[in-house]
Structure formats: structure tokens, C-alpha cells
Amino acid sequence: MPSVIDWNPTVDPSGLVQRTRDALASGGAVVLPGDGGYVVLWRPGTAPERSSPALLVFGPEEAAALGVTIPKTARRLMARAWPAALTVEVPAGTDVPGAANGFVRFRFPEHPLFDLVVPALADLGPVLIADTGAESAADAVTRAGTEVTLAIDAGLRGGPKPTVVRCSDTEHTVTEPGAFPKEEIDRLAARIVLFVCTGNTCRSPLAEGLAKKLLADRLRCATDELPARGFWVLSAGVAAYGGGPASEESLAVAAEFGADLGRHASRPLNPQLLAAADDVIAMTHGHLHALATRYPGAGPGARLLCGDEDLDDPIGASLDVYRECARVVVRHLERILPEWVAS
């Protein structure tokens, strides 16, 4: 019979983490509470193989360190969504532990125990994880299909099974529906384009709205379908207050160009947003300087929308000035968009 320990997050867990590590190091299997029920962990070659195992990793860099090429969509899901009830599946050769039918799965459950356990297992090499679907530790031990050395009980813990997403270089597909909604997966797997200005009421909202319109036209879809087609377009301001509308002039001019800013709410820039973005496009050299000094190393390298030139702020000016601003934005977006659609 396995050793069964009650999980209490208010107690110092270091001894429990060490026991988990010791059990796996000695070739045993461990049952832990996960996000959709209980899971079983074991090291490759130390226990009978279960169906559809995944490799337990923190994120894309740990996955890549196992010799697997991680597609962009998979990288985005791992970095943006995890921890979550989400299994990411990518192409892999048979030499990768857990690989089957040309694919390998990766998993990082949403449970506070895994934030503690995973770093402690780093020197053990690959660790496999499988969802048992069990709502209790005792049931998970029965379903594990192998000799369990240690089981950690967090009380009854059920929930929908994890969603499985298969990723390639060009697309992602939900192969097994589960707890994580497809709409959220589409957004998190999409290329995030972030436009940055000062207050996020004039230039960057115009750029966001016009980029959505141009992308939707190219992809022959509605703007609200863009995340499902691989694009999530946002804007923010380096000195913005949250929740403010676009300026009346921006609203009016955007409508003339076929874009709708009626639901725009200003968003202050933050390091998390920068880290999630694939493309950061600023309006002026001043914005580039603010990004570099306030958020060093956060996100991809920012660039100017207008090449090497600043896009002047139209705030307080006439509609004609706003129209000219929009024309400049469209001209440079048409230069940049083929790069996004092609890649």
C-alpha cells in the first residue's frame, strides 16, 4: 500500500516535496492532486506505460530542452496559459519519452503543489504525468495501473478533464475538448500585436482598429473572428488611465475608414502585456525610450510604426488632422501586414 499524506497548503510543504522527489528518484509512482482530478507521475522506464502520458514541464524552454521543436502556437499556449487544465501536443520523434504516433504531449497542471514540486524534480530528468480522472487519491491509486509509492490527498477534487491542443507551425487544433474553452485557446495561441502611444485614446486605438479592419479584409473574416484566424490586436498607453474611451475624433475618423472604436477602453501598459506580445509597435521615439527605460528586457524589441519617423499626436486638432493621421497609419500598416500574414 502506498503512503498517503494529506495536503495542507498552510503547512510548510518542504518535507512533502522532498518525499515526492525521493519517491520518483527511487523509481516509484506518485499520485498528486491536479486541476481536473488526480494525476499520476513517474519517470520513463520505471513503471508500466499508461495511455496518453504527457511530459511534466514548466514552459516552452523546458520542453525544448528535451530535444523537441516547439512550434510558435505551442510556445504561446505554454507561456500564456499555463498553469491550466491544458495539454499541449507537438510533433516529436520516437526517441522522446512519452512520444506516440509522431507526437508528444506536455502538461503543467494548475495546482499550488506543482509550483513547488516541479523545480525540485529538475535533476531527475523527464517526468511523465497522466490524468487519471479520479476525484479522490484512493481512486487514483487504483486507476494508476502501476505500483504507487506515494499519494497526496487534497480531499475530493474533481472537474472537467484537460483540453488537448495539437500544435503545428501553422495551426492549432483541439483534439480532445475539456476544461479550457476553445475561444480562449484561440486568443492565447494567436499572434499578439500591441500598439503603444501615450494616453491610448488617439493614435494607438486608431492603429489597433485600422489593423483589425485591414487584417479582416485580407483574411476575409469579421474582426471578431481574428483571434481564431491567428491574430489578437491590442493597444495600450505609457501614460494611460484605464477604461477611457477613444477620442471623439478618433471614433469618427475610424468609422470613415471602416473601423469601429465604439468599444475601446484605454489600457495602461504593463510588463505582463509586453511579455505576452509578439510585436510591439510604438508611435514615437519617445515611446520607444519609455519602453526601454521603464520595462527593460520585457517582451520583444519594439519598433516604430512609421519606420524611422514619429507619428505626430493629433489630440486637440481638427478632423482633417485626424484623417491625415489615419491615412499615415494605413499606409504603414499596409507595408507591415504582409509580414504578419506571411509568417
C-alpha positions as CSV (number, residue, x, y, z in Angstrom):
1,M,0.0,0.0,0.0
2,P,1.3,3.5,-0.8
3,S,2.0,6.1,1.8
4,V,-0.9,8.6,1.8
5,I,-0.4,12.2,3.0
6,D,-3.0,14.9,3.5
7,W,-2.2,18.1,1.6
8,N,-2.5,21.2,3.7
9,P,-1.3,24.4,1.8
10,T,-0.9,26.3,5.1
11,V,1.8,24.0,6.4
12,D,5.4,24.1,5.3
13,P,5.4,21.7,2.3
14,S,9.2,21.3,2.0
15,G,9.1,17.8,3.6
16,L,6.2,16.7,1.3
17,V,8.0,18.0,-1.8
18,Q,11.2,16.1,-0.7
19,R,9.2,12.9,-0.2
20,T,7.6,13.3,-3.7
21,R,11.1,13.7,-5.2
22,D,12.5,10.8,-3.3
23,A,9.6,8.5,-4.4
24,L,10.2,9.4,-8.1
25,A,14.0,9.2,-7.7
26,S,13.7,5.6,-6.4
27,G,11.6,4.5,-9.3
28,G,8.2,4.8,-7.7
29,A,5.0,6.4,-9.0
30,V,3.3,9.3,-7.2
31,V,-0.4,10.4,-7.1
32,L,-0.9,14.2,-6.8
33,P,-4.0,16.4,-6.9
34,G,-4.3,18.2,-10.3
35,D,-6.7,20.7,-11.8
36,G,-9.2,18.2,-13.2
37,G,-8.8,15.5,-10.6
38,Y,-5.8,13.4,-9.5
39,V,-2.8,12.7,-11.7
40,V,0.0,10.1,-11.5
41,L,3.7,10.9,-12.0
42,W,6.5,8.5,-12.9
43,R,9.9,8.5,-14.6
44,P,10.2,6.9,-18.0
45,G,11.1,3.2,-17.8
46,T,10.3,2.9,-14.1
47,A,6.6,1.9,-14.4
48,P,4.3,0.4,-17.0
49,E,3.3,2.9,-19.7
50,R,-0.1,4.4,-19.4
51,S,-2.2,5.6,-22.4
52,S,-1.7,9.3,-23.4
53,P,1.0,10.3,-21.0
54,A,2.5,13.8,-21.1
55,L,5.8,15.2,-20.1
56,L,5.7,17.5,-17.0
57,V,7.3,20.8,-17.8
58,F,7.1,24.4,-16.6
59,G,7.1,26.0,-20.0
60,P,8.4,26.1,-23.6
61,E,12.1,26.3,-22.7
62,E,11.9,23.2,-20.5
63,A,10.0,21.4,-23.3
64,A,12.6,22.4,-25.9
65,A,15.4,21.2,-23.7
66,L,14.1,17.7,-24.2
67,G,15.1,17.9,-27.9
68,V,11.6,18.8,-29.2
69,T,11.0,21.6,-31.6
70,I,8.2,23.7,-30.1
71,P,6.0,25.5,-32.7
72,K,5.1,29.1,-32.1
73,T,1.5,28.3,-31.3
74,A,2.6,25.8,-28.7
75,R,5.1,28.3,-27.2
76,R,2.4,30.9,-26.9
77,L,0.0,28.5,-25.1
78,M,2.7,27.2,-22.7
79,A,3.8,30.7,-21.9
80,R,0.4,32.4,-21.7
81,A,-2.0,29.8,-20.5
82,W,-0.1,27.5,-18.1
83,P,-0.6,26.5,-15.4
84,A,-4.0,25.3,-16.6
85,A,-6.1,22.2,-17.5
86,L,-4.5,22.3,-20.9
87,T,-2.3,19.6,-22.6
88,V,-0.2,20.8,-25.5
89,E,0.7,18.2,-28.2
90,V,3.5,18.7,-30.7
91,P,5.3,16.6,-33.3
92,A,8.2,14.5,-32.0
93,G,10.3,11.5,-32.8
94,T,10.1,8.2,-31.1
95,D,13.3,8.9,-29.1
96,V,11.4,11.4,-26.9
97,P,9.9,10.0,-23.7
98,G,6.2,9.5,-23.9
99,A,6.0,10.1,-27.7
100,A,3.4,8.1,-29.6
101,N,2.1,8.2,-33.1
102,G,4.5,11.0,-34.0
103,F,3.5,13.4,-31.2
104,V,4.5,14.1,-27.6
105,R,2.3,15.8,-25.0
106,F,3.2,18.4,-22.4
107,R,1.4,19.3,-19.3
108,F,1.6,21.7,-16.3
109,P,-1.4,21.4,-14.0
110,E,-3.0,24.3,-12.2
111,H,-2.5,23.4,-8.6
112,P,-0.3,25.1,-6.0
113,L,1.6,21.8,-5.3
114,F,3.0,21.8,-8.8
115,D,4.6,25.2,-8.4
116,L,6.6,23.6,-5.5
117,V,7.2,20.1,-6.9
118,V,8.4,20.8,-10.4
119,P,11.6,22.7,-9.6
120,A,12.6,20.0,-7.2
121,L,12.4,17.4,-9.9
122,A,14.7,19.2,-12.4
123,D,17.7,17.0,-11.9
124,L,15.7,13.7,-12.2
125,G,15.3,14.1,-16.0
126,P,12.0,13.7,-17.8
127,V,8.9,13.0,-15.6
128,L,5.7,11.7,-17.2
129,I,2.3,12.7,-16.0
130,A,-1.1,11.2,-16.8
131,D,-4.6,12.4,-15.7
132,T,-6.5,9.6,-14.0
133,G,-9.9,11.3,-14.0
134,A,-10.2,10.3,-10.3
135,E,-11.9,12.5,-7.8
136,S,-10.0,11.0,-4.8
137,A,-6.5,10.0,-4.1
138,A,-7.6,6.5,-3.3
139,D,-9.4,6.1,-6.6
140,A,-6.4,7.5,-8.4
141,V,-4.2,4.9,-6.8
142,T,-6.5,2.2,-8.1
143,R,-6.6,3.6,-11.6
144,A,-2.9,4.3,-11.8
145,G,-2.2,0.9,-13.2
146,T,1.1,0.6,-11.5
147,E,2.6,0.4,-8.0
148,V,2.1,3.8,-6.4
149,T,4.7,4.7,-3.7
150,L,3.2,8.0,-2.5
151,A,-0.2,9.5,-2.7
152,I,-1.1,13.1,-1.6
153,D,-4.7,13.6,-0.7
154,A,-6.3,17.1,-1.1
155,G,-9.8,15.8,-0.4
156,L,-12.3,15.3,-3.2
157,R,-11.0,17.1,-6.3
158,G,-13.0,16.7,-9.5
159,G,-13.5,18.7,-12.6
160,P,-13.6,18.6,-16.4
161,K,-10.7,16.8,-18.0
162,P,-7.9,18.9,-19.5
163,T,-8.3,20.1,-23.1
164,V,-5.8,18.7,-25.5
165,V,-4.5,21.0,-28.3
166,R,-2.3,19.7,-31.1
167,C,0.0,22.4,-32.5
168,S,2.0,22.7,-35.7
169,D,4.0,25.5,-37.2
170,T,0.9,27.0,-38.9
171,E,-2.2,26.0,-36.8
172,H,-3.6,24.5,-33.6
173,T,-6.5,22.1,-33.3
174,V,-8.5,20.9,-30.2
175,T,-8.3,17.1,-30.5
176,E,-9.9,16.4,-27.1
177,P,-12.3,19.0,-25.7
178,G,-12.1,19.7,-22.0
179,A,-12.0,22.3,-19.3
180,F,-10.2,25.0,-21.3
181,P,-12.6,26.7,-23.8
182,K,-11.6,26.8,-27.4
183,E,-12.3,30.6,-27.7
184,E,-9.7,31.2,-25.0
185,I,-7.2,28.8,-26.7
186,D,-7.7,30.7,-30.0
187,R,-6.8,34.0,-28.3
188,L,-3.8,32.7,-26.4
189,A,-2.4,30.9,-29.4
190,A,-2.8,34.0,-31.6
191,R,-0.1,36.4,-32.6
192,I,-0.5,39.4,-30.2
193,V,0.2,42.7,-31.9
194,L,0.4,45.6,-29.4
195,F,0.3,49.3,-30.5
196,V,1.7,51.8,-28.0
197,C,1.1,55.5,-27.6
198,T,0.8,57.9,-24.7
199,G,-2.8,58.0,-23.5
200,N,-4.3,55.2,-25.6
201,T,-7.1,57.4,-26.8
202,C,-6.0,58.6,-30.2
203,R,-3.1,57.1,-32.2
204,S,-2.8,53.6,-30.8
205,P,-6.6,53.0,-30.8
206,L,-6.6,54.2,-34.5
207,A,-3.8,51.8,-35.3
208,E,-5.5,48.9,-33.5
209,G,-8.8,49.5,-35.2
210,L,-7.4,50.0,-38.6
211,A,-5.1,47.0,-38.3
212,K,-8.1,44.8,-37.4
213,K,-10.0,46.1,-40.4
214,L,-7.1,45.5,-42.8
215,L,-6.4,42.1,-41.4
216,A,-10.0,41.1,-41.5
217,D,-10.2,42.2,-45.1
218,R,-7.1,40.2,-46.1
219,L,-8.3,37.1,-44.3
220,R,-11.9,37.6,-45.4
221,C,-13.4,37.3,-42.0
222,A,-15.1,39.6,-39.4
223,T,-12.8,41.5,-37.0
224,D,-14.2,39.4,-34.0
225,E,-13.0,36.3,-35.8
226,L,-9.4,37.4,-36.0
227,P,-8.2,35.5,-32.8
228,A,-9.5,32.3,-34.4
229,R,-7.5,33.2,-37.5
230,G,-4.3,33.8,-35.5
231,F,-4.3,37.5,-34.6
232,W,-5.0,39.3,-31.4
233,V,-4.6,43.1,-31.9
234,L,-4.4,45.3,-28.8
235,S,-3.3,48.8,-27.8
236,A,-2.0,50.5,-24.7
237,G,-0.6,53.7,-23.4
238,V,2.6,54.5,-21.5
239,A,0.7,57.2,-19.5
240,A,-2.9,55.9,-19.9
241,Y,-5.7,55.7,-17.3
242,G,-7.7,52.5,-17.6
243,G,-11.2,52.4,-19.1
244,G,-11.3,55.7,-21.0
245,P,-13.0,55.9,-24.5
246,A,-11.3,56.7,-27.7
247,S,-11.4,60.4,-28.6
248,E,-14.5,61.6,-30.5
249,E,-12.3,62.5,-33.5
250,S,-10.7,59.0,-33.5
251,L,-14.1,57.4,-33.3
252,A,-15.4,59.5,-36.2
253,V,-12.3,59.0,-38.5
254,A,-12.0,55.3,-37.7
255,A,-15.6,54.9,-38.9
256,E,-14.8,56.7,-42.1
257,F,-12.1,54.1,-42.7
258,G,-14.5,51.2,-41.8
259,A,-13.2,50.6,-38.3
260,D,-15.2,50.6,-35.1
261,L,-13.7,52.1,-31.9
262,G,-17.0,52.2,-30.1
263,R,-16.0,49.6,-27.5
264,H,-12.5,50.9,-27.0
265,A,-11.3,51.3,-23.4
266,S,-7.9,52.8,-22.7
267,R,-5.4,50.4,-21.2
268,P,-2.2,51.3,-19.2
269,L,0.9,49.5,-20.4
270,N,2.4,46.9,-18.0
271,P,5.2,44.3,-18.2
272,Q,2.9,41.4,-18.4
273,L,1.3,42.7,-21.5
274,L,4.7,43.4,-23.1
275,A,5.9,39.9,-22.2
276,A,2.8,38.3,-23.9
277,A,3.2,40.3,-27.1
278,D,4.8,39.1,-30.3
279,D,5.0,42.5,-31.9
280,V,5.2,45.9,-30.1
281,I,4.8,48.9,-32.3
282,A,5.2,52.4,-30.9
283,M,4.2,55.7,-32.4
284,T,7.3,57.8,-31.5
285,H,10.9,57.6,-30.4
286,G,9.7,58.9,-27.0
287,H,7.6,55.9,-26.6
288,L,10.5,53.6,-27.6
289,H,12.6,55.4,-24.9
290,A,9.8,54.9,-22.3
291,L,9.6,51.2,-23.1
292,A,13.3,50.7,-22.9
293,T,13.8,52.6,-19.6
294,R,10.6,51.5,-17.7
295,Y,10.4,47.9,-18.9
296,P,14.0,46.8,-19.8
297,G,14.0,43.3,-21.2
298,A,10.2,42.9,-21.2
299,G,8.8,41.5,-24.4
300,P,10.1,41.7,-27.9
301,G,12.1,44.6,-29.2
302,A,9.7,47.5,-30.0
303,R,9.7,49.3,-33.4
304,L,8.2,52.4,-34.8
305,L,5.0,52.2,-36.9
306,C,6.3,54.8,-39.4
307,G,9.8,53.4,-40.0
308,D,12.3,55.9,-38.6
309,E,9.8,58.7,-38.2
310,D,7.4,59.8,-35.4
311,L,3.6,59.8,-35.8
312,D,2.5,63.2,-34.5
313,D,-0.2,63.3,-31.9
314,P,-3.4,64.7,-33.3
315,I,-5.1,65.4,-30.0
316,G,-6.8,68.7,-29.9
317,A,-6.6,69.1,-33.7
318,S,-9.2,69.2,-36.4
319,L,-10.9,66.2,-38.0
320,D,-8.7,66.8,-41.1
321,V,-5.6,66.3,-39.0
322,Y,-7.0,63.0,-37.6
323,R,-7.8,61.9,-41.2
324,E,-4.3,62.6,-42.3
325,C,-3.1,60.6,-39.2
326,A,-5.3,57.7,-40.2
327,R,-4.0,57.8,-43.8
328,V,-0.4,57.6,-42.5
329,V,-1.3,54.7,-40.2
330,V,-3.0,52.8,-43.1
331,R,0.0,53.4,-45.4
332,H,2.4,51.9,-42.9
333,L,0.1,49.1,-41.9
334,E,-0.2,48.0,-45.5
335,R,3.6,47.9,-45.5
336,I,3.8,45.7,-42.4
337,L,0.7,43.5,-42.7
338,P,2.2,41.1,-45.4
339,E,4.9,40.3,-43.0
340,W,2.4,39.1,-40.4
341,V,0.1,37.2,-42.7
342,A,3.0,35.5,-44.4
343,S,4.6,34.4,-41.1
